[in-house]
Amino acid sequence: MSLFLDLEVDVQGAQGVRGGEFSPAKYAALATTLSMLGLFAIWPTVISLWTLWTTDALKSVGMVIPLVSLVLILRVWRTLGWEAYGTWWGMTLIVLTTAVVWMRGRAILILVISPRWSTVLPPPSLMLLAYGSGVVLLFGGARLYRAGLFPVLLLWFANPIPSRFSLFVDMPLQRASAHIARAFAMHLGHTLTPDHLRLMFTPEFGMFIAPGCDGIRGAVTMGFVSLIAGYIYRFRWYANALVVVGAVLLGYLFNFLRLCLLVVYYVIALHFTSLQDKAENADYVIGAVLFLLATLLLFLVIHHLRDATELTALETIGGLEGRKFHVGTRLGQIGRLGAMAAVVLFGCVGLARAGAAFLPSNSAIADAAAERFPARLGNYSLKRTWTESLDTGPVVYVWAQYAPVQGGTPIAIGVSPVPDWHNPVLCHSVRGEIPVWQGQLQVVTAGSVPVSFSSAFYNDGVIQYLEASTMCRGKDCDESVTQRTHFGFVWSHPGAATLLGGDPGRPIRILVRAESADLAMDADAARRQLTQDLRDFLGSASLDDLSILYRL
């Protein structure tokens, strides 16, 4: 039996498509095409998710979630005979989602639960879910939405593994995996180095148990496969829950087996040195074979558990034969398709304008770093410039260090050529650096221009330093943060012209940093001193002049 039910529904015979109206299947095809193109209207969300999938291996499985959701929604729609009791509430939801994404591209809102837990609001996966819900309601109506609730809600898992999961589950499992692999190697008679995550069989031959080596990717993938299979085969909820839990545990179990087999390979390679430079490929082969076996075992269980009676009931859902299906009047069809086409046009225009705004190459901006900073800012003189880059190549900050002419605390100021680069607090949190203090900093810059900075004070045991960041859009620079120790927000509030007047140009993040190596100084006293140093420096700096060369 086919995975996607091959239902024979003679819709035209049941209803008789009136002249000039779309056939149900043709209407569904047009609606699906426009809905996919309509993603241009929320392209910042799509870009955020794509970056997430392609830069974080643990979340790469989320890449297939939207496609699976689309296939399952179309599968449900087909079982309903392409019924199209669309509601304009769906378009309302699409417009609201587009407006929120539009505002999100021009403002910042970050929810900080604790020093180690921060998230951008609204989450990209929530925006994708809202858009998908609007599309289903617009073209299929409430009936399709209820019938396809599972694949619609599946869009939430476009970000499949929350950051908290990685911190509290992935890292402990990484240590457990290393412990098991080490214990197995020692059982085979090999004494390894004391580094718990690095298993060295010789001084130059060994393996490192990195994040992701604990089987979390395979376990999450197995969990999603079993969850979707349980939905397709209509398992009872408790059976589906057991299969999902079993699939996740199976993924972890086979990963432990993979590590043990990899230890065996390393032991063999100690005696056959030609195998030592092929250890990485051996890991891939061992992992692929074990994952294939685990998948086959999972589907063997699914095949055993699936309920043939419920499948038969699904195939004849609602007694499709002889039933009349409805795709709406010609005016309603054209109206809904036309409204979605307008959303597509809006998205294409916005995407084209955004693409034009970011045409200058990242490297060209970085090469001219020294020319973009004045040699003198008030009482401060330029000492050096440098760039900060990602491993993947793009320059994320162009830095300059200034020092008072009469001597004193040097100040570093960084300007990011990358649009809306990460909030520094989030970047520090990812690295496990917790701010001692965080709060708002109001500074009057050159020309008596007041600017709001979100600031944080850190002590890493070597130095104490204060960082203050703000976002500049056009001539407006602003970023705010609540006074807090745990729960709070970081946000910006751009003016009406920025929100309503279209793209004001390249959004520029400016980060200023002052540091002290005097660890004997009380933290509060050091923060007050460094805050005053920042105020003195920024009082002579025009942020508009520093950022204007990065804008069009």
C-alpha positions in Angstrom: 0.0 0.0 0.0 1.3 3.5 -0.9 2.4 5.7 2.0 0.3 8.5 0.5 -3.1 7.2 -0.1 -4.1 6.8 -3.7 -7.7 8.0 -3.4 -9.8 8.0 -6.5 -12.2 10.9 -6.1 -14.2 12.0 -9.1 -14.7 15.5 -8.0 -15.9 16.9 -11.3 -18.4 14.2 -11.5 -19.6 14.7 -7.9 -19.9 18.5 -8.3 -19.7 19.4 -11.9 -17.2 22.2 -12.3 -19.0 25.2 -13.7 -17.7 27.0 -16.7 -14.8 29.4 -15.9 -14.1 27.9 -12.5 -10.9 26.1 -11.6 -10.9 22.4 -11.1 -10.2 21.4 -7.5 -6.8 20.0 -8.3 -5.8 23.0 -10.4 -7.0 25.4 -7.7 -4.9 23.4 -5.1 -1.8 23.5 -7.4 -2.1 27.3 -7.9 -2.7 27.8 -4.1 0.4 25.7 -3.3 2.6 27.5 -5.8 1.6 31.0 -4.5 2.0 29.9 -0.9 5.5 28.7 -1.5 6.4 32.0 -3.4 4.7 33.9 -0.6 7.6 32.9 1.7 9.4 35.9 0.1 7.2 38.1 2.3 8.8 36.6 5.4 12.3 36.2 3.8 14.1 37.4 7.0 12.6 34.4 8.8 13.6 32.0 6.0 17.1 33.4 6.0 17.3 33.0 9.8 16.2 29.4 9.6 18.5 28.6 6.7 21.5 30.0 8.7 20.4 27.9 11.6 20.2 24.7 9.6 23.5 25.3 7.7 25.7 26.5 10.6 24.5 24.2 13.4 24.8 20.5 12.6 22.6 19.5 15.5 19.7 21.5 13.9 20.3 20.5 10.3 17.4 18.0 10.4 15.0 21.0 10.7 15.7 21.6 7.0 13.4 18.8 5.9 10.6 19.7 8.3 8.9 22.4 6.1 8.9 20.0 3.1 7.5 17.1 5.1 4.8 19.4 6.5 3.8 20.5 3.0 3.6 16.9 1.8 1.5 15.9 4.7 -0.9 18.9 4.4 -1.4 18.1 0.7 -2.0 14.5 1.6 -4.7 15.5 4.0 -6.2 18.0 1.5 -6.4 15.3 -1.1 -8.3 13.0 1.2 -10.8 15.8 1.6 -11.1 16.0 -2.2 -9.4 19.4 -2.4 -12.2 21.0 -0.5 -11.7 24.8 -0.4 -13.9 26.4 2.2 -11.3 29.1 2.6 -11.7 31.9 5.1 -10.3 35.4 4.9 -9.1 35.1 8.5 -6.2 33.2 7.0 -5.2 36.3 5.0 -5.5 38.4 8.2 -3.0 36.0 9.9 -0.7 36.2 6.9 -0.7 40.0 6.9 -0.1 40.1 10.6 2.8 37.7 10.3 4.3 39.7 7.5 3.9 42.9 9.6 5.6 41.3 12.6 8.5 40.0 10.4 8.8 43.5 8.8 9.0 45.2 12.3 11.4 42.5 13.5 13.8 43.4 10.7 13.8 47.0 12.0 13.8 46.5 15.7 15.4 44.2 18.3 13.5 42.3 21.0 15.5 39.6 23.0 14.0 37.8 25.9 16.6 37.0 28.6 15.4 34.3 31.0 18.7 33.9 32.8 22.4 34.8 32.0 22.7 31.5 30.1 19.3 31.6 28.4 18.3 34.2 25.9 16.1 34.0 22.8 15.2 36.4 20.0 11.5 37.3 19.9 9.5 36.3 18.0 11.2 32.9 17.2 11.6 32.2 13.5 9.9 28.9 13.8 6.8 30.6 15.3 6.7 33.0 12.3 6.8 30.0 9.9 4.0 28.3 11.9 1.9 31.4 11.8 2.4 31.8 8.0 1.6 28.1 7.4 -1.5 28.4 9.5 -2.7 31.5 7.6 -2.1 29.8 4.2 -4.1 26.6 5.2 -7.0 28.7 6.5 -7.0 31.0 3.5 -7.2 28.2 0.9 -8.6 25.2 2.7 -10.5 26.7 5.6 -11.1 25.5 9.1 -11.9 22.0 8.1 -8.6 21.4 6.4 -6.8 23.1 9.3 -8.4 20.7 11.8 -7.7 17.7 9.7 -4.1 18.7 9.1 -3.4 20.1 12.5 -0.4 17.8 13.1 1.5 18.7 9.9 0.8 22.4 10.5 2.1 22.2 14.1 5.1 20.3 12.8 6.4 23.6 11.4 7.2 24.7 14.9 10.0 22.1 14.8 11.8 23.9 12.0 14.1 24.6 14.9 14.2 21.0 16.1 16.6 21.3 19.1 16.3 24.3 21.5 19.6 25.8 22.8 18.6 24.7 26.3 18.4 21.1 25.1 22.0 21.3 23.8 23.2 22.7 27.1 21.4 20.4 29.5 21.2 17.2 27.5 23.8 17.3 24.7 26.8 18.2 26.9 26.2 15.6 29.6 25.6 12.9 26.9 28.9 14.0 25.3 30.7 13.3 28.5 28.9 10.0 28.9 29.8 8.9 25.4 33.5 9.7 26.1 33.3 7.8 29.3 31.9 4.7 27.6 34.4 4.8 24.8 37.2 5.2 27.3 36.0 2.4 29.4 35.7 0.1 26.4 39.2 1.0 25.2 40.6 0.3 28.7 38.8 -3.0 28.8 40.7 -3.9 25.6 43.9 -3.2 27.5 44.7 0.4 26.3 45.6 3.1 28.8 44.6 6.5 27.4 45.5 10.1 28.3 43.7 11.7 31.3 41.8 14.2 29.0 38.2 12.9 29.4 37.1 14.0 25.9 40.3 13.3 24.0 41.1 9.6 23.6 44.7 9.4 22.4 46.0 5.9 21.6 49.4 7.3 20.7 50.7 10.9 21.1 49.5 11.7 17.5 46.7 9.2 16.9 43.4 9.4 18.6 39.9 10.8 18.6 38.1 13.7 20.2 34.5 13.2 21.5 33.0 16.5 20.2 29.5 17.8 20.7 27.3 15.8 18.3 29.4 12.6 18.8 26.8 11.6 21.5 24.3 10.5 18.9 21.9 13.4 19.4 21.5 14.1 15.7 20.6 10.4 15.0 18.4 10.2 18.0 16.4 13.3 17.1 16.1 12.2 13.5 14.8 8.8 14.6 12.4 10.5 16.9 10.9 12.7 14.1 10.7 9.7 11.7 8.8 7.7 14.3 6.5 10.6 15.2 5.6 11.2 11.5 5.2 7.5 10.8 2.9 7.2 13.9 0.8 10.1 12.5 0.6 8.5 9.0 -0.4 5.1 10.3 -2.7 6.5 12.9 -1.2 4.9 16.0 -2.9 5.4 19.2 -1.3 8.2 21.3 0.3 5.8 23.8 1.7 3.5 21.1 3.1 6.6 19.2 4.7 7.9 22.4 6.3 4.5 23.1 7.6 4.3 19.5 9.1 7.8 19.7 10.8 7.2 23.0 12.1 3.8 21.8 13.4 5.4 18.5 15.3 8.1 20.4 16.8 5.5 22.8 17.6 3.3 19.8 19.5 6.2 18.2 21.6 6.7 21.4 22.2 3.0 21.8 23.5 2.6 18.2 25.7 5.6 18.7 27.3 4.0 21.7 27.8 0.9 19.6 29.4 3.1 16.9 31.9 4.6 19.4 32.8 1.1 20.6 33.3 -0.1 17.0 35.4 3.0 16.3 37.6 2.1 19.3 38.1 -1.3 17.8 39.1 0.3 14.5 41.7 2.5 16.3 43.1 -0.6 18.0 43.4 -2.3 14.7 44.9 0.8 13.1 47.7 0.7 15.8 49.0 -2.4 14.1 48.2 -1.4 10.5 49.4 2.2 10.2 48.0 2.6 6.7 44.6 2.7 8.3 45.3 5.7 10.6 44.8 8.4 8.0 41.4 6.8 7.1 39.9 7.0 10.6 37.5 9.8 9.8 36.1 8.0 6.7 35.8 4.8 8.8 33.7 6.8 11.3 31.3 7.9 8.6 31.0 4.3 7.2 30.4 2.8 10.6 27.9 5.5 11.5 26.0 5.2 8.2 25.7 1.4 8.4 24.5 1.5 12.0 22.0 4.3 11.3 20.7 2.2 8.3 20.3 -0.8 10.6 18.6 1.3 13.3 16.2 2.7 10.7 15.3 -0.7 9.3 14.6 -1.9 12.8 12.5 1.1 13.6 10.3 0.5 10.5 10.0 -3.2 11.3 8.5 -2.2 14.6 6.3 0.4 12.9 5.1 -2.1 10.3 4.2 -4.5 13.1 2.3 -1.9 15.1 0.3 -0.2 12.4 -3.4 -0.8 12.7 -4.8 -2.0 9.4 -8.4 -1.2 10.6 -7.5 2.4 11.1 -5.8 2.6 7.7 -8.9 1.3 6.1 -11.0 3.8 7.9 -8.6 6.6 6.7 -8.8 5.5 3.1 -12.6 5.8 3.1 -12.6 8.9 5.4 -16.1 10.3 5.6 -17.4 8.1 2.8 -15.8 10.0 -0.1 -17.6 8.2 -2.8 -20.6 10.1 -4.1 -19.9 13.1 -2.0 -20.0 16.7 -3.3 -16.9 18.8 -2.9 -16.7 22.5 -2.9 -14.0 24.9 -4.2 -16.0 28.0 -3.9 -17.3 30.5 -6.4 -15.1 31.8 -9.2 -15.1 35.2 -7.5 -13.9 33.7 -4.2 -11.2 31.6 -6.0 -9.8 34.6 -7.9 -10.0 36.8 -4.8 -8.0 34.4 -2.6 -5.5 33.7 -5.3 -5.2 37.4 -6.1 -4.7 38.3 -2.5 -1.9 35.7 -2.2 -0.3 37.0 -5.4 -0.2 40.5 -3.8 1.6 39.0 -0.8 4.1 37.4 -3.3 4.6 40.7 -5.1 5.2 42.5 -1.8 7.7 39.9 -0.7 9.6 40.1 -4.1 9.8 43.9 -3.9 11.1 43.8 -0.3 13.6 41.0 -1.2 14.9 43.0 -4.2 15.3 46.1 -2.1 17.1 44.2 0.6 19.4 42.6 -2.0 20.3 46.0 -3.5 21.1 47.3 0.0 23.7 44.6 0.6 25.5 44.6 -2.7 28.9 45.8 -1.4 31.2 42.9 -0.7 32.0 42.0 2.9 35.7 41.8 2.1 35.8 45.1 0.4 34.5 46.8 3.5 37.0 45.0 5.7 40.0 45.9 3.4 39.2 49.6 3.9 38.9 49.3 7.7 41.7 51.7 8.5 40.3 54.4 6.3 36.9 54.3 8.0 38.2 55.4 11.4 39.5 59.0 12.0 43.0 59.4 13.3 41.7 61.5 16.2 38.5 61.6 18.2 38.7 64.4 20.7 41.4 63.6 23.2 41.8 60.0 21.8 44.2 59.0 19.1 44.0 55.9 16.9 46.4 53.2 17.8 45.5 50.2 15.6 42.7 48.6 13.6 41.8 44.9 13.0 38.9 42.7 11.8 37.0 39.9 13.5 35.8 37.1 11.3 33.8 33.9 11.4 35.4 30.6 10.6 33.3 30.6 7.5 34.9 33.8 6.2 32.6 36.8 6.6 34.0 39.8 8.6 31.6 40.5 11.5 33.4 43.4 13.1 35.9 46.0 12.0 37.7 47.2 15.2 39.7 50.3 16.1 41.5 51.0 19.4 41.9 54.5 20.7 43.9 55.7 23.7 43.9 59.0 25.5 46.8 61.3 24.5 47.7 61.9 28.1 47.5 58.2 28.9 44.7 56.2 30.4 42.2 53.4 29.6 42.3 52.5 25.9 38.9 52.1 24.3 38.0 49.7 21.5 35.1 50.4 19.1 33.8 47.9 16.6 31.5 48.5 13.7 29.8 45.5 12.1 29.3 45.4 8.3 27.0 42.4 8.7 23.3 43.4 9.0 21.9 43.0 12.6 24.9 41.0 13.9 24.2 39.0 17.0 23.5 40.8 20.2 26.8 40.6 22.2 25.0 39.3 25.3 23.8 36.3 23.3 27.3 35.7 22.0 28.8 35.8 25.4 26.0 33.5 26.8 26.8 30.9 24.1 30.4 30.8 25.3 29.3 30.4 28.9 30.4 34.0 29.9 27.9 35.4 32.4 27.7 39.1 33.0 28.3 40.3 36.5 26.0 43.3 35.8 23.8 44.2 32.9 21.8 47.4 32.4 21.1 50.5 30.4 23.7 53.2 29.5 22.6 56.6 28.3 25.4 58.6 26.6 25.6 61.9 24.9 27.8 61.6 21.8 29.4 64.3 19.7 27.0 67.0 18.6 24.9 66.5 21.8 23.2 63.4 20.3 21.8 61.1 23.1 22.2 57.4 22.4 20.9 54.4 24.4 23.3 51.5 24.8 22.7 48.0 26.2 25.7 47.4 28.4 27.2 44.5 30.4 30.1 44.1 32.8 32.2 40.9 32.8 35.0 39.4 34.9 36.7 36.4 33.4 39.4 36.0 36.0 42.0 37.7 33.9 40.5 41.1 33.1 37.4 43.1 34.0 35.7 44.7 31.0 32.6 46.7 30.1 30.8 46.4 26.8 28.1 48.7 25.4 26.3 48.1 22.1 23.7 49.9 20.0 22.1 49.5 16.6 22.2 52.4 14.1 19.5 52.6 11.4 19.8 55.7 9.4 20.9 58.4 11.9 19.0 56.8 14.8 21.0 54.7 17.2 19.3 52.9 20.0 19.3 49.8 22.1 17.7 49.3 25.5 17.8 46.7 28.2 15.9 46.1 31.4 17.6 46.5 34.8 17.7 42.9 36.0 19.7 40.0 37.4 17.8 37.3 35.5 14.5 37.7 33.6 14.4 40.8 31.3 14.5 42.2 27.8 16.9 43.8 25.4 15.2 45.9 22.7 15.3 48.8 20.3 12.6 51.2 19.3 13.1 52.6 15.8 11.2 55.7 14.8 8.0 55.8 12.7 10.0 56.8 9.6 12.1 53.6 9.9 9.0 51.4 10.3 6.8 53.0 7.7 9.3 54.4 5.2 10.8 51.2 4.0 14.4 50.0 4.3 16.4 52.9 5.8 19.7 51.2 4.6 22.1 48.9 6.1 21.5 48.4 9.9 24.8 48.8 11.7 25.7 47.5 15.1 28.3 49.4 17.1 30.1 47.8 20.0 32.3 49.7 22.4 34.6 48.1 25.0 36.8 49.2 27.9 38.8 46.9 30.0 41.0 46.8 33.1 43.6 44.2 34.2 43.3 45.3 37.8 41.5 42.4 39.4 42.1 43.8 42.9 39.7 46.6 42.2 36.1 46.1 43.5 33.8 45.1 40.7 31.4 48.0 41.3 34.2 50.5 41.4 35.7 49.0 38.2 32.4 49.2 36.4 31.9 52.9 37.4 35.4 53.7 36.3 35.1 52.0 33.0 31.6 53.5 32.4 33.1 57.0 32.9 35.9 56.1 30.4 33.3 55.1 27.8 31.4 58.3 28.4 34.5 60.4 27.9 35.3 58.6 24.7 31.8 58.6 23.2 31.4 62.3 24.0 33.9 62.9 21.2 32.6 60.3 18.8 29.9 60.7 16.1 28.3 57.3 15.6 26.6 58.6 12.4 30.1 59.4 10.9 31.4 56.0 11.9 28.5 54.1 10.5 27.5 56.2 7.4 30.2 54.7 5.2 28.7 51.2 5.8 25.2 52.4 4.7 24.0 53.2 1.2 
